């Protein structure tokens, strides 16, 4: 079990035995083996309890029990990255299909194990964290420049100075950087269509980099199974286009 502290006072007192005095900790992530005793006193905080089978931990730690009671400080860059991912997942997971949920949860677990692996001096963990940080850097850049109609995979690669193979590996599970970029644009466009019903549909498409009204409509229909004008008319089940899923 991993407890990820998201907010509030992360200060905790942890002890492995009721007969031993507790140790004050600045806890960002706490690992607990449910087969071993532990006492944790927490202050007012928000946290996620992430239950993980031991078999999912053994690829990194042959004996998962050695993680029991280990703590990663909240100030560590890896922990900040994991907390950001966990917060984002909390916000979006309810609208995800099951396969996507599993993929994101597996990715979060990979980061957690890599962070504990780095703390334990295991090889390979640092590179996994570096890839995750790079992925988040690209995503932040894309979102910050989403309104730039000239934004493209080529311009992103050029401006961030990354190689094409690196970008391919980072966004392989997203269908590629181009598919990820278009997906974000379509969700943002869907939000704009509802928020500003007086703006012509073609203008919304142009604003998000689509070269024509027909290209925008085709891409929109492929992604959401309805046309932009149908969305404006409210002809969609709420479950198919949950507003929380339009913009990441």
Backbone bond lengths (Angstrom), bond angles and torsions (degrees), N, CA, C in turn:
res aa  C-N    CA-C-N  psi(-1)  N-CA   C-N-CA  omega(-1)  CA-C   N-CA-C  phi
1 X - - - 1.454 - - 1.527 109.40 -
2 X 1.319 115.93 136.99 1.461 121.13 175.52 1.525 108.42 -120.62
3 X 1.321 116.01 133.42 1.458 120.94 173.34 1.522 107.94 -107.68
4 X 1.326 115.20 122.68 1.460 122.15 -178.70 1.519 107.67 -109.11
5 X 1.321 117.19 119.01 1.458 121.51 -177.47 1.526 109.54 -86.91
6 X 1.333 115.91 122.70 1.464 121.50 -173.98 1.518 113.35 -100.46
7 X 1.304 117.71 -25.69 1.457 119.32 -177.11 1.512 110.81 -174.58
8 X 1.324 115.98 172.70 1.446 120.81 -176.93 1.513 110.67 84.03
9 X 1.306 116.15 -153.24 1.465 121.99 -178.70 1.522 108.79 -91.65
10 X 1.338 116.34 111.43 1.463 120.08 -177.94 1.521 112.60 -85.03
11 X 1.333 117.45 -0.13 1.456 120.18 178.95 1.521 110.97 -64.43
12 X 1.307 117.70 130.70 1.462 122.88 -178.49 1.521 109.17 -137.28
13 X 1.312 114.68 161.22 1.459 120.89 171.53 1.519 106.30 -120.66
14 X 1.324 117.03 125.03 1.462 121.31 -175.96 1.516 109.90 -126.39
15 X 1.328 116.03 139.09 1.460 120.85 173.47 1.520 108.07 -143.36
16 X 1.324 116.10 149.28 1.466 121.63 -178.31 1.518 111.91 -90.95
17 X 1.312 117.56 -5.78 1.460 120.92 -179.19 1.516 108.47 -152.23
18 X 1.303 116.02 143.03 1.466 119.95 179.70 1.522 111.83 -67.28
19 X 1.344 117.00 -13.95 1.464 120.63 -178.99 1.524 112.27 -91.79
20 X 1.340 116.99 -5.59 1.462 120.27 -178.55 1.519 109.52 -109.79
21 X 1.338 117.88 143.62 1.458 119.37 177.71 1.521 110.86 -65.23
22 X 1.328 115.92 146.75 1.453 120.41 -179.43 1.516 112.00 -74.84
23 X 1.327 115.07 156.28 1.459 121.91 178.75 1.526 109.47 -109.69
24 X 1.355 118.36 119.71 1.465 119.31 178.07 1.529 110.49 -65.33
25 X 1.311 116.65 138.47 1.455 121.36 -176.60 1.514 110.94 -137.89
26 X 1.334 114.96 147.35 1.462 120.83 167.64 1.525 105.42 -95.34
27 X 1.304 116.20 91.73 1.463 120.52 -168.90 1.519 111.64 -92.33
28 X 1.340 115.21 121.32 1.456 120.16 170.06 1.510 109.78 -96.43
29 X 1.342 115.98 -45.04 1.462 122.90 175.60 1.524 107.82 -139.68
30 X 1.316 116.26 133.09 1.461 122.18 178.44 1.523 108.35 -118.48
31 X 1.331 116.83 132.71 1.464 122.23 176.40 1.525 109.03 -102.27
32 X 1.315 116.11 133.55 1.464 121.16 -178.76 1.524 109.04 -134.06
33 X 1.331 115.92 128.76 1.461 122.10 172.23 1.526 107.12 -91.36
34 X 1.330 117.34 116.33 1.461 120.75 -174.39 1.527 112.80 -67.72
35 X 1.332 117.50 -9.60 1.467 120.50 176.09 1.524 112.38 -87.30
36 X 1.338 117.41 -2.05 1.457 120.75 -177.69 1.524 109.47 -124.19
37 X 1.346 116.75 149.03 1.468 119.83 -179.60 1.526 111.70 -74.64
38 X 1.303 115.56 145.21 1.461 120.85 175.27 1.523 108.01 -159.16
39 X 1.314 116.43 145.08 1.460 122.30 175.56 1.519 108.38 -118.81
40 X 1.323 116.37 124.57 1.459 120.93 179.01 1.521 108.45 -126.48
41 X 1.316 116.56 123.05 1.460 122.39 175.22 1.522 107.93 -106.37
42 X 1.326 116.15 116.41 1.461 120.72 -177.16 1.514 110.46 -108.42
43 X 1.317 114.63 148.94 1.455 120.47 170.03 1.523 108.40 -88.68
44 X 1.327 116.26 -179.81 1.466 120.39 -178.10 1.528 109.86 -61.56
45 X 1.311 116.64 120.68 1.461 120.31 -175.73 1.527 109.78 -160.65
46 X 1.328 114.76 169.83 1.457 122.80 171.17 1.520 107.68 -110.90
47 X 1.312 116.27 133.56 1.461 117.86 179.44 1.524 110.43 -150.87
48 X 1.327 115.20 158.76 1.457 122.88 173.30 1.526 108.09 -105.79
49 X 1.311 116.49 135.09 1.456 121.06 170.20 1.523 107.61 -101.75
50 X 1.304 116.11 115.04 1.467 123.36 -173.36 1.527 107.78 -109.09
51 X 1.331 116.47 103.30 1.461 121.56 -178.78 1.529 109.65 -85.25
52 X 1.329 116.24 126.16 1.467 121.43 -174.46 1.528 109.63 -131.83
53 X 1.333 118.85 128.30 1.472 120.08 175.15 1.529 110.76 -62.56
54 X 1.318 116.34 146.28 1.469 120.69 -179.35 1.523 111.70 -58.24
55 X 1.330 116.55 -32.04 1.469 119.80 -178.46 1.523 112.64 -63.61
56 X 1.353 117.00 -22.22 1.462 120.44 178.25 1.524 111.86 -83.00
57 X 1.323 116.51 -12.53 1.469 121.33 -178.20 1.530 111.10 -97.79
58 X 1.328 116.93 -28.22 1.473 120.69 -173.46 1.532 115.03 -61.06
59 X 1.354 121.12 -25.62 1.466 117.58 176.35 1.529 113.41 -60.86
60 X 1.338 117.02 -24.67 1.469 120.89 178.92 1.526 110.54 -104.46
61 X 1.332 116.74 -43.77 1.466 121.82 179.91 1.531 107.97 -119.45
62 X 1.326 116.46 107.07 1.465 120.80 -177.11 1.524 111.57 -56.39
63 X 1.330 116.51 -34.90 1.463 121.81 175.65 1.525 107.63 -115.46
64 X 1.333 118.84 95.30 1.466 120.65 -177.43 1.520 113.36 -58.03
65 X 1.333 116.77 -23.84 1.455 119.71 -178.47 1.514 114.18 -62.12
66 X 1.338 117.55 -21.16 1.468 119.05 -178.88 1.527 111.72 -70.04
67 X 1.334 117.07 -14.60 1.462 119.90 178.21 1.525 112.18 -79.60
68 X 1.314 117.26 -13.06 1.459 121.09 -172.50 1.530 111.84 -55.08
69 X 1.317 115.34 123.30 1.457 120.86 177.96 1.508 115.31 81.80
70 X 1.327 117.81 -2.15 1.466 119.47 179.17 1.531 109.96 -73.90
71 X 1.320 114.16 147.10 1.465 120.67 -175.16 1.519 109.76 -132.12
72 X 1.317 115.86 138.65 1.464 121.85 171.08 1.523 107.94 -108.20
73 X 1.324 116.58 127.50 1.464 121.48 -176.43 1.523 111.22 -66.50
74 X 1.321 116.07 146.80 1.468 121.40 -175.98 1.524 112.71 -65.56
75 X 1.340 117.71 -22.21 1.466 120.38 -176.92 1.525 113.29 -82.33
76 X 1.326 118.24 -9.98 1.466 119.77 -178.82 1.530 110.61 -65.24
77 X 1.334 117.88 137.65 1.476 119.97 178.32 1.525 112.65 -55.07
78 X 1.326 117.25 -40.26 1.468 120.06 179.88 1.520 111.20 -62.96
79 X 1.320 116.81 -38.54 1.468 120.52 179.83 1.522 110.40 -68.93
80 X 1.329 117.20 -40.48 1.469 119.39 177.47 1.524 110.67 -60.90
81 X 1.330 116.02 -39.62 1.463 120.41 177.66 1.529 110.78 -63.46
82 X 1.317 117.00 -44.85 1.466 121.26 -179.20 1.521 110.88 -64.94
83 X 1.323 117.35 -42.32 1.468 120.85 179.13 1.526 110.47 -62.60
84 X 1.337 117.12 -41.14 1.466 120.27 177.88 1.525 110.76 -62.64
85 X 1.330 116.38 -43.39 1.468 120.45 177.85 1.535 110.56 -62.75
86 X 1.325 116.73 -43.11 1.464 120.67 -178.32 1.524 111.16 -64.59
87 X 1.333 117.01 -41.81 1.463 120.40 177.75 1.521 111.30 -62.43
88 X 1.328 116.57 -42.63 1.460 120.81 178.76 1.525 110.71 -64.07
89 X 1.316 116.35 -40.38 1.458 120.42 -179.78 1.528 111.08 -66.02
90 X 1.322 117.28 -39.35 1.460 120.64 176.78 1.522 111.31 -59.18
91 X 1.326 115.66 -36.95 1.462 120.81 -176.97 1.521 112.63 -73.15
92 X 1.325 117.85 -30.11 1.462 120.38 -170.22 1.522 114.98 -114.59
93 X 1.318 118.91 -12.84 1.467 120.17 -168.04 1.527 112.91 -65.70
94 X 1.319 118.17 -30.07 1.467 119.76 -176.07 1.522 112.29 -67.34
95 X 1.322 117.22 -25.01 1.461 120.24 -179.26 1.527 112.62 -96.36
96 X 1.341 117.47 3.32 1.467 120.99 -177.78 1.524 111.17 -87.86
97 X 1.320 117.81 144.71 1.468 119.72 168.15 1.525 109.90 -67.26
98 X 1.323 116.37 156.82 1.468 121.03 -173.99 1.528 114.04 -55.42
99 X 1.336 120.32 -45.22 1.470 118.50 179.40 1.522 113.05 -59.62
100 X 1.342 116.59 -36.48 1.465 119.35 179.50 1.521 110.60 -70.55
101 X 1.327 117.18 -37.80 1.466 120.12 176.19 1.528 110.49 -58.60
102 X 1.325 115.78 -47.54 1.464 119.89 -178.86 1.521 111.43 -61.55
103 X 1.332 116.20 -39.05 1.468 119.59 -179.68 1.525 110.71 -65.07
104 X 1.334 117.30 -43.23 1.465 120.28 -179.26 1.529 111.15 -69.24
105 X 1.321 117.45 -38.63 1.466 119.87 177.94 1.522 111.06 -66.10
106 X 1.332 116.51 -39.47 1.463 120.07 177.13 1.518 110.86 -64.11
107 X 1.332 116.35 -40.22 1.464 120.54 178.10 1.526 110.87 -63.39
108 X 1.344 116.60 -41.23 1.464 120.26 178.58 1.526 110.57 -63.76
109 X 1.321 116.81 -42.89 1.467 120.02 178.11 1.523 111.03 -62.68
110 X 1.321 117.23 -39.74 1.465 120.71 178.53 1.523 110.92 -59.06
111 X 1.329 116.66 -42.36 1.471 120.63 178.73 1.529 111.07 -65.58
112 X 1.322 116.35 -42.33 1.466 119.69 -179.87 1.526 110.64 -62.10
113 X 1.323 116.37 -46.96 1.467 119.64 179.78 1.524 111.32 -65.29
114 X 1.339 116.43 -36.88 1.464 119.28 177.53 1.524 110.84 -64.12
115 X 1.340 116.63 -39.08 1.465 120.18 179.61 1.526 111.08 -65.69
116 X 1.328 117.04 -44.44 1.468 119.34 176.67 1.529 110.70 -67.68
117 X 1.336 116.55 -34.39 1.460 119.92 177.30 1.512 112.11 -65.12
118 X 1.331 116.46 -40.69 1.467 119.69 177.48 1.525 110.23 -64.63
119 X 1.325 115.95 -41.53 1.466 119.85 179.36 1.527 110.86 -63.07
120 X 1.349 115.79 -30.77 1.463 120.39 179.51 1.521 112.77 -88.94
121 X 1.339 117.42 -1.30 1.456 120.97 177.92 1.510 114.60 81.00
122 X 1.343 117.74 21.02 1.463 120.36 179.55 1.518 110.43 -79.91
123 X 1.316 117.09 140.23 1.464 121.22 -179.37 1.517 109.91 -73.16
124 X 1.325 116.45 149.37 1.455 121.98 177.26 1.511 113.77 93.48
125 X 1.326 118.12 -24.24 1.458 120.51 -177.09 1.522 111.69 -68.86
126 X 1.332 116.58 -38.54 1.469 120.03 -178.69 1.523 111.17 -62.13
127 X 1.339 117.32 -40.67 1.463 119.25 -178.53 1.522 111.21 -67.63
128 X 1.340 117.41 -35.31 1.464 120.16 177.75 1.521 110.77 -64.13
129 X 1.323 116.92 -41.33 1.462 120.34 177.91 1.520 111.11 -67.45
130 X 1.330 116.68 -37.86 1.466 120.06 179.04 1.525 110.78 -63.58
131 X 1.338 117.13 -41.26 1.464 120.23 177.76 1.520 111.17 -63.47
132 X 1.328 116.32 -41.28 1.461 119.81 179.81 1.525 111.27 -64.74
133 X 1.339 116.64 -41.33 1.464 120.26 178.12 1.522 110.86 -64.73
134 X 1.330 116.85 -39.74 1.462 120.91 178.17 1.531 110.89 -63.91
135 X 1.326 116.42 -41.90 1.461 121.50 178.12 1.525 110.37 -59.45
136 X 1.331 116.99 -44.42 1.461 120.29 179.22 1.519 111.46 -66.49
137 X 1.333 117.92 -36.14 1.467 120.81 177.28 1.524 110.83 -61.30
138 X 1.337 116.77 -43.69 1.465 120.17 179.63 1.519 110.09 -65.26
139 X 1.323 117.34 -43.32 1.466 120.31 -179.50 1.525 111.21 -62.29
140 X 1.337 116.95 -41.80 1.465 119.29 178.60 1.521 110.81 -62.93
141 X 1.340 116.75 -41.50 1.460 120.61 179.34 1.524 110.45 -62.37
142 X 1.326 116.85 -44.07 1.467 120.67 -179.30 1.521 110.25 -62.29
143 X 1.303 117.48 -46.31 1.466 120.13 -177.87 1.519 111.88 -66.44
144 X 1.333 116.70 -37.19 1.463 120.16 179.44 1.518 112.03 -67.08
145 X 1.328 117.46 -25.23 1.464 121.46 -176.28 1.523 112.51 -115.97
146 X 1.326 116.76 21.26 1.459 120.47 -174.94 1.524 112.32 -62.65
147 X 1.336 116.71 -30.17 1.460 120.14 -179.83 1.516 114.21 -77.40
148 X 1.320 118.12 -5.21 1.467 122.09 178.42 1.526 108.36 -82.28
149 X 1.331 116.55 111.23 1.466 120.27 -175.57 1.524 112.43 -66.23
150 X 1.348 117.36 -16.92 1.473 120.23 179.79 1.532 112.37 -88.98
151 X 1.329 116.82 -2.90 1.464 119.89 -179.24 1.528 109.76 -64.35
152 X 1.311 116.31 128.89 1.462 122.03 -178.08 1.523 108.63 -148.01
153 X 1.334 118.21 165.21 1.468 119.05 176.02 1.524 112.41 -54.40
154 X 1.342 116.84 -38.58 1.467 120.29 -179.50 1.525 111.32 -65.41
155 X 1.343 116.78 -44.32 1.467 118.83 -178.93 1.524 111.25 -68.14
156 X 1.330 117.36 -33.85 1.466 120.86 177.75 1.524 110.25 -65.43
157 X 1.337 116.19 -45.00 1.465 120.84 178.64 1.522 110.54 -60.75
158 X 1.336 116.46 -43.80 1.465 120.57 -178.65 1.523 111.60 -65.60
159 X 1.336 117.08 -45.78 1.462 120.13 -174.25 1.523 112.50 -73.08
160 X 1.320 117.30 -30.82 1.464 119.59 -179.80 1.518 112.84 -93.54
161 X 1.332 116.57 -8.54 1.457 120.33 177.28 1.516 114.38 67.69
162 X 1.333 116.24 32.71 1.463 120.33 179.90 1.522 110.20 -102.23
163 X 1.317 116.42 153.73 1.461 120.13 179.07 1.528 110.07 -82.72
164 X 1.321 115.85 156.33 1.462 120.30 178.17 1.532 112.28 -61.45
165 X 1.346 119.00 -43.66 1.470 118.17 177.66 1.526 112.91 -59.41
166 X 1.343 116.30 -37.16 1.462 119.55 178.67 1.515 110.57 -64.04
167 X 1.336 116.80 -47.60 1.462 121.56 178.86 1.528 110.44 -60.34
168 X 1.328 116.06 -41.42 1.471 119.72 -179.79 1.525 110.61 -60.14
169 X 1.338 116.39 -45.41 1.467 119.52 -178.97 1.524 111.37 -66.34
170 X 1.338 116.94 -40.22 1.459 120.52 -177.36 1.520 112.00 -63.94
171 X 1.344 116.94 -38.49 1.465 120.77 -172.93 1.522 113.02 -110.47
172 X 1.318 116.24 17.94 1.462 119.92 -178.92 1.525 111.57 -58.68
173 X 1.343 116.87 -41.85 1.465 120.29 -177.91 1.522 112.19 -76.62
174 X 1.319 118.26 -10.27 1.460 122.09 176.66 1.523 111.10 -94.22
175 X 1.340 116.80 1.73 1.461 120.05 -176.48 1.511 112.73 86.21
176 X 1.336 117.13 10.91 1.459 121.90 -178.09 1.514 111.06 105.11
177 X 1.324 116.34 159.99 1.463 120.90 -178.60 1.524 111.10 -63.97
178 X 1.342 117.45 -38.45 1.458 120.34 179.62 1.519 111.94 -61.35
179 X 1.332 116.91 -43.67 1.466 121.06 179.18 1.527 110.70 -66.68
180 X 1.340 116.78 -38.73 1.464 120.28 178.18 1.524 110.56 -63.74
181 X 1.339 116.32 -44.53 1.460 121.30 180.00 1.524 110.53 -62.38
182 X 1.329 117.29 -45.51 1.464 119.64 -179.32 1.523 111.51 -65.95
183 X 1.331 117.08 -37.62 1.456 119.85 177.96 1.518 112.18 -61.50
184 X 1.333 116.98 -42.97 1.463 120.47 177.01 1.519 111.03 -63.51
185 X 1.322 116.57 -43.06 1.463 120.20 -179.66 1.525 111.41 -62.99
186 X 1.310 117.10 -41.22 1.461 119.94 -179.62 1.521 111.32 -66.48
187 X 1.333 117.96 -40.72 1.463 119.45 178.48 1.522 111.10 -67.28
188 X 1.336 116.41 -38.76 1.464 119.36 176.81 1.523 110.57 -66.35
189 X 1.334 117.15 -39.80 1.464 121.02 178.41 1.525 110.62 -63.88
190 X 1.337 117.26 -39.52 1.464 120.51 178.02 1.521 110.88 -60.29
191 X 1.324 116.07 -42.08 1.461 119.93 178.00 1.524 111.10 -63.63
192 X 1.343 117.52 -40.49 1.466 121.47 179.42 1.526 111.37 -66.45
193 X 1.308 117.62 -38.49 1.467 120.88 179.89 1.524 111.26 -59.97
194 X 1.321 116.11 -38.15 1.461 120.14 179.97 1.523 111.12 -79.89
195 X 1.329 116.16 -39.47 1.463 120.56 -175.55 1.526 111.86 -70.68
196 X 1.339 116.80 -35.74 1.468 120.83 -176.86 1.529 109.39 -125.62
197 X 1.330 118.00 78.31 1.470 121.06 -174.40 1.521 114.26 -67.31
198 X 1.335 118.35 -15.22 1.466 119.88 -178.53 1.531 113.03 -86.35
199 X 1.319 118.16 -14.05 1.468 120.74 179.72 1.524 109.09 -77.62
200 X 1.340 118.44 129.26 1.468 120.62 179.14 1.527 111.65 -56.13
201 X 1.311 115.20 143.05 1.463 120.78 -177.80 1.522 111.60 -58.16
202 X 1.330 116.59 -40.95 1.463 119.47 -178.42 1.521 111.22 -62.56
203 X 1.350 117.21 -34.73 1.463 120.08 179.68 1.530 111.40 -68.66
204 X 1.324 116.12 -35.70 1.465 119.36 175.72 1.524 109.80 -63.54
205 X 1.328 116.22 -42.57 1.461 120.27 178.15 1.512 112.21 -61.98
206 X 1.341 116.60 -45.04 1.468 120.17 179.10 1.529 110.72 -61.18
207 X 1.338 116.47 -39.54 1.467 120.81 -176.76 1.524 112.18 -63.11
208 X 1.333 116.47 -24.66 1.462 119.64 -178.43 1.520 112.18 -109.65
209 X 1.340 115.50 26.37 1.457 119.93 167.82 1.510 116.71 88.49
210 X 1.333 118.97 7.83 1.462 120.60 177.67 1.525 109.29 -87.84
211 X 1.322 115.88 132.17 1.459 120.67 -171.47 1.504 115.62 -73.68
212 X 1.320 118.22 -17.50 1.464 121.13 -179.71 1.518 109.31 -154.97
213 X 1.335 115.20 162.87 1.462 119.87 178.58 1.525 110.79 -63.70
214 X 1.331 116.73 -37.74 1.468 119.66 -178.81 1.529 111.42 -68.30
215 X 1.342 116.75 -38.61 1.466 119.84 178.12 1.529 110.50 -64.23
216 X 1.331 116.09 -40.33 1.462 120.94 178.35 1.526 110.47 -64.10
217 X 1.328 116.64 -46.26 1.465 120.58 -178.60 1.524 111.49 -63.19
218 X 1.331 117.20 -42.16 1.468 120.11 179.78 1.531 111.27 -62.90
219 X 1.346 115.59 -46.45 1.467 119.17 -179.78 1.527 111.04 -64.62
220 X 1.328 116.28 -40.03 1.461 121.45 -179.89 1.528 110.11 -63.18
221 X 1.329 116.27 -44.29 1.462 120.49 -178.87 1.539 111.23 -65.84
222 X 1.336 116.63 -39.37 1.468 119.88 178.38 1.526 111.49 -62.67
223 X 1.323 115.49 -36.92 1.460 119.69 -175.85 1.525 112.76 -80.49
224 X 1.349 117.14 -40.42 1.463 120.90 -171.57 1.530 114.90 -114.30
225 X 1.336 117.06 -2.88 1.472 121.23 -178.94 1.522 113.15 62.35
226 X 1.299 117.18 29.36 1.455 122.49 172.77 1.518 108.40 -159.92
227 X 1.331 115.89 160.40 1.457 120.80 -179.16 1.526 110.10 -84.91
228 X 1.341 118.16 158.76 1.466 120.17 178.87 1.518 113.22 -55.52
229 X 1.348 117.73 -40.12 1.461 119.60 -179.16 1.531 111.86 -66.70
230 X 1.345 116.83 -29.60 1.464 119.38 176.76 1.522 111.08 -67.42
231 X 1.327 115.85 -36.72 1.463 119.16 177.21 1.517 110.27 -61.82
232 X 1.317 116.83 -43.89 1.467 120.40 -179.52 1.525 111.84 -64.51
233 X 1.313 116.39 -30.68 1.463 120.09 -179.54 1.524 112.08 -84.97
234 X 1.326 115.69 -0.06 1.456 120.11 177.11 1.502 114.65 75.99
235 X 1.322 117.41 20.30 1.462 121.09 -177.53 1.526 110.56 -90.32
236 X 1.327 115.58 58.64 1.466 120.01 178.21 1.513 110.24 -150.67
237 X 1.307 118.89 135.55 1.464 120.43 174.18 1.521 109.82 -62.48
238 X 1.310 116.24 139.08 1.474 119.94 -178.02 1.515 111.79 -57.39
239 X 1.323 116.19 -33.01 1.469 118.35 -177.63 1.512 112.65 -67.95
240 X 1.351 117.51 -25.47 1.454 119.69 -177.86 1.521 111.76 -78.74
241 X 1.325 115.94 -28.99 1.461 119.09 -178.44 1.520 109.61 -134.85
242 X 1.289 116.18 63.00 1.452 121.33 175.25 1.525 108.89 -60.82
243 X 1.332 116.88 129.32 1.467 119.36 -175.65 1.519 112.30 -59.60
244 X 1.305 117.35 -30.58 1.467 119.25 -179.68 1.509 112.00 -65.43
245 X 1.351 117.50 -14.91 1.463 120.59 -177.33 1.520 112.17 -98.29
246 X 1.338 118.26 -5.53 1.459 119.93 -175.69 1.517 112.03 -71.92
247 X 1.320 116.27 -41.44 1.463 119.98 -177.55 1.515 108.35 -127.58
248 X 1.313 117.47 124.95 1.460 121.02 178.83 1.523 109.80 -83.44
